Amino acid sequence: MRNKGFTLIELLVVIALIGLLATIALFSVDITKSKSRDARRVADIKSIQEGLSMYYNEYSFYPDSEGQIEIDSNDIMSQVLINNEIMFGVPIDPLNRESYKYCYESFSDQSDYELIFYLETNSILNRVQGENIIYP
């Protein structure tokens, strides 16, 4: 007479396969989230650039930063853009921790600036993983 049911080996194989599939699914979701955050970063930086261009068109110079600053909506550059009603709010990095922050620096004559941001992946065309610097 034969017993009905699964052997221990069969159960372990099925559990291992389910675990492998779950790991692959979680890894692919994590990569998708990173790519999404990178796309948002590029859009945020373009928005900040547009605000700075509007400010420059009106005043013929960029906001003074007194060195490199982290953009956190309470910084000098953000307050200048908000107080002059050029932007209603200045975006910050989606993670906003460790090296994932937006930075701004205007140069001594305030006719030029740089925006620094970091990407998690190589998924954005013409941008690299890690530090990226944008000029006007």
Secondary structure, 3 states (H helix, E strand, C coil): CCCCCCCHHHHHHHHHHHHHHHHHHHHHHHHHHHHHHHHHHHHHHHHHHHHHHHHHHHHCCCCCCCCCEECCCCCHHHHHHHHCCCCCCCCCCCCCECCECCEEEECCCCCCEEEEEEECCCCCCCCCCEEEEECC
